[in-house]
Amino acid sequence: MTLQWIAICIGALATVGGLVGALRPELIKRFAGWFPRSTVPAWIFTALCCVLGAKEALGMNMGFLDAYKKYIYILSPAVFIASVVYMKELLAPRTLGGFLLLIAVPILQVARWHESSLRLVVVILVYLWIIYGLMLLLSPWYFRKMYVPFMDNAVLLKSTAYTKIVLGVALIVLGIFVY
């Protein structure tokens, strides 16, 4: 995947999320209340984390452990099953944090080799979501703590949604014309 498509995809997701927040804020409020304790997103993000973790483990140099890489295909589904069955605190925000950390790796690898200095826009955005992902992974209750002010104040929610739309469109424009 190229930096162009990465910027367009992130921009499209941000624009759609901003539009939902601007046009239907009650959906965002309902989702923010439902997400932290729901199991379906936790299982989905756990599966994505297992796939991304296996992909990264297969791609890295492990020295004398390279001979055991073939077992990653068995270990990854086993880790998913064990996580779903045995983790009592498998919370959706925690798994979202892990997903944000794992998805940052290929994006930063692509952005590292791009010749435009505006690649730093994507790099800064990815490092910000790495920080957010670490916060969620270590303390999933930050998800609710960070969103409560937005849910209680309609003006703040709408202004954030419009800002997200503008940033999403800016990323799409960067993806189309610069990257």
N, C-alpha and C positions, 0 to 999 in steps of 0.2 A: 504494500500500500504506500502511496506517495503522501508527502506532506500536504499536497493540494487536496486530496480526498479526505485526509484526516481533518483538515481545517473546515472543509465543507460539511462533513458529517457532524463534527462538534458544533459548528455554527447552526446547522439545521436543527439539531436537538435542543440547543439553547433557544432558538427562535420559537420552536413549537412549544417548549416549556414556558417561555415568556408569554406567548399568545394565550395559552391555557390559563396562566395566572392573571392576565389582564382581562380576558373575556369571561372566565368561569372561576373566580377565586374560591368559590365554595368547594369545587373539586380539589383544589390544592389543600384547603383546610381539612377536608375529609381524608385525603391521602396522608397528610402529615400526622393526623391522629391515628390512622390505621396502620401505617407502615412499621413503626418501631417494634411491635409485638407480633407481627404476622409471620407465619412460617413459610408460606409459598415463596415470597421474594428471598427469604433467607436460603431456602433450598436452591433456588435458581442462581443466586449469586455464589453460593458454595460450589455448585457444579461448574460455573464459569471460572471460579478461582482454581478449581482442580485442573481444568483443561489448560488455563493459562500457565499455571505453575508447572504442569507437566511439559508444556511446550518450551518454557524457559529452561527447565532442568535438562531436557533433551538437547537444547542448543548450547549449553555451557560446557566448558572444559572442566572435567572433574578429576583429571589425573588418573590415578590407579582405579578410581571408581567407575571409569567409563565402561568397563566390562559389565557393570550391573545396570546400565541404562535401559536394557531391554525389560527390566522389571518395573519400570515406571508405568508401563501400560497396564500393569496389574495393580500397582500401588495407588494410582490416581483414583480409580473407581472405589478402591477399598477405603481410601481416605474420605471420599465423599460419603460413603455408607456409614462409616464410623462417626463422622461429624454429625450427620443427620440423626443417627440413633443415640449416640452417647453424650453429645454436648447439650447440656440442659440450658446453657446460656447462648445458644446459637441464635443471635438476634439479627434481624435484617440490617440495622445500621452497622453492626460489626462486620458482616459479610460484605456490605457495600464498601466499607473502608478497605477491606482486603482486595476487593475488585479494583478500586481506584488505584491502589498501589501496584497491582499487577499489570493493569492496562497501560500504566505510565511508561513501563519499560520499552515496549516496541515503539511507542510514539516518540520517546526521546532518542531512540536509536535512529529513527528516520530523520528527525529534526537535526540531529547532530551533523549530518553530512550535507544539509541543504546550503546552497551558496548565498541565499538572501539573508541579510541581517535582520529582516523582519520575522525570521523564524523564531526569534526570541519572544515574540508575542505568544506563540504556542508553547514554547518552553516555560515561560513564566506562568502561564495558565496551568500547565501540567504540574509544575512544582507547587502551586497553590493547592491543587487538588491532592497532591501527595501529603501535604501538611494536614489537610482536612481528612484524608483517608487514615492517616496515623492517629488523629484524634478519635475518629470513629472506631477504629480497631481497638484502641486501648480503653476508651471510655464511650461506649455506645449511647449513653444517656445524653451526651453532647448534642446528638441529633435533635432531640426534643428541646433541649435547653436553647439551642441556637434558633430554632424556628418559632418558639413561643412569641417573641416580640413581633414577628411578621404576621402571625395568625391573629394577634390581638389588635393590630392597628391596620385598618383597611388601606389607608393612604400609603403606609410604608410597603404593604404587600403590592399594591398597584405600581408604585414607583420602582420597586425592585423588578417587577415583571417587565416594565417598559425598558429598564436598563438592560435586562437580559435579552430582550428583543434587539436592542441596538447593538449589543456586543455580539450576538449571534449573527446578525446581518453583516457586521464588520468582519467577522471570521469568514463568512461565505465570500465576501468581496475579496478579502486577502487570498482565499483559496482559489478563486477564479482568475484574478488579475495579477497576483504577485507570485504565488507558489507554482 
